[in-house]
Amino acid sequence: MTRAGMEARGGKHGFPSGLDARGRRRHMGPMPRHDPIPPRRSEADYQRAASAWTRYKAMMKWMALAAFVSVLLALIYLKASGGPVPIHMVIATIAGVGLSVLLGTALMGLVFLSNNSGHDESASGGERDDRSR
């Protein structure tokens, strides 16, 4: 079968596509476009990102201390409750409380890091004015 014959039957593979020439523009109009090549970042952007990473690392050091204190307080509470505290409970408390505090603070810190380093602006296509809503 010739190419014209295949297209007349409904496309390259012989299946109807449901799009005619006139409807194709209407259906394909709302399709997303590829992002253009992003512009090169300036030296100020790199310094801003480095500053944000420095603040994030300092914050995570404090949050590691907060996680350690949280674990100690949880273990003191378990010991003060009067019952025996087996080693498995101590390990589970350290892992559960410590890792939960660290994971929560790390993820929230990454949200602020993304905003402060300029990654949110580059992903959204530029500055965003919240007052225009």
C-alpha positions in Angstrom: 0.0 0.0 0.0 1.3 3.5 -0.8 1.8 6.1 1.8 -1.1 8.2 0.5 -3.3 5.1 0.9 -2.1 4.5 4.4 -2.8 8.1 5.4 -6.2 7.9 3.8 -7.0 4.9 6.0 -6.0 6.7 9.2 -2.3 7.2 9.6 1.0 5.5 9.3 0.0 2.2 10.9 -3.5 2.1 9.4 -5.3 3.1 12.7 -7.4 6.2 12.7 -5.7 9.0 14.7 -8.9 11.0 15.4 -7.2 14.2 14.3 -8.0 15.8 11.0 -6.1 18.7 9.6 -8.4 21.3 11.0 -8.8 19.6 14.4 -5.1 18.9 14.8 -4.3 22.6 15.4 -7.1 22.8 18.0 -5.9 19.7 19.8 -2.2 20.4 19.7 -2.5 24.0 20.7 -2.6 23.4 24.5 0.4 21.0 24.4 3.4 22.1 26.4 6.4 23.4 24.6 10.0 22.6 25.4 11.8 25.0 27.6 14.4 27.1 25.7 18.0 26.8 26.7 18.3 28.6 30.0 20.6 31.6 30.1 24.0 31.3 31.6 24.1 32.1 35.3 26.0 35.1 36.5 28.7 35.0 39.2 26.3 36.6 41.6 24.0 33.6 41.2 26.8 31.2 42.0 27.7 33.3 45.1 24.0 33.3 46.1 23.9 29.6 45.8 27.1 29.1 47.7 25.8 31.3 50.5 22.6 29.3 50.7 24.5 26.0 50.9 26.7 27.4 53.7 23.6 28.4 55.7 22.0 25.0 55.0 25.0 23.1 56.3 25.2 25.3 59.4 21.5 24.7 60.0 21.9 21.0 59.6 24.7 21.0 62.2 22.3 22.6 64.7 19.5 20.2 63.7 21.9 17.2 64.3 22.3 18.6 67.8 18.6 19.0 68.2 18.1 15.4 67.0 20.6 14.2 69.6 18.9 16.1 72.4 15.5 14.7 71.2 16.9 11.2 71.4 18.3 11.8 74.9 15.0 13.2 76.1 13.1 10.2 74.6 15.5 7.8 76.3 15.2 9.6 79.6 11.4 9.5 79.4 11.5 5.7 78.6 13.8 5.1 81.6 11.7 7.3 83.9 8.5 5.4 82.9 9.6 2.7 85.3 9.7 -0.3 83.0 12.7 -2.1 81.7 14.4 -0.6 78.7 15.8 -3.4 76.5 18.5 -2.7 74.0 16.2 -3.2 71.1 13.9 -0.4 72.4 17.0 1.9 72.8 18.0 1.2 69.2 14.5 1.7 67.9 14.2 5.0 69.8 17.5 6.3 68.5 16.6 5.3 64.9 13.0 6.4 65.1 13.3 9.7 66.9 16.8 10.7 65.6 16.2 9.9 61.9 12.7 11.5 62.0 14.0 14.8 63.3 16.9 14.7 60.9 14.8 13.8 57.8 12.1 16.4 58.6 14.6 19.2 59.1 16.7 18.2 56.1 13.6 18.2 53.8 12.3 21.5 55.1 15.8 23.0 54.9 16.0 21.9 51.2 12.8 23.8 50.5 14.3 27.0 51.8 17.7 26.2 50.1 15.9 25.9 46.8 14.2 29.2 47.2 17.3 31.0 48.6 19.7 29.7 45.9 17.6 30.7 43.0 16.6 27.3 41.8 12.9 28.1 42.1 13.2 31.1 39.9 15.1 29.2 37.2 12.5 26.4 37.2 9.5 28.8 37.0 11.0 30.9 34.2 11.9 34.0 36.2 10.8 36.3 38.9 7.2 35.7 40.1 5.1 38.5 41.5 2.6 37.1 44.1 0.6 40.4 44.1 -0.7 39.8 40.5 -2.8 36.9 41.7 
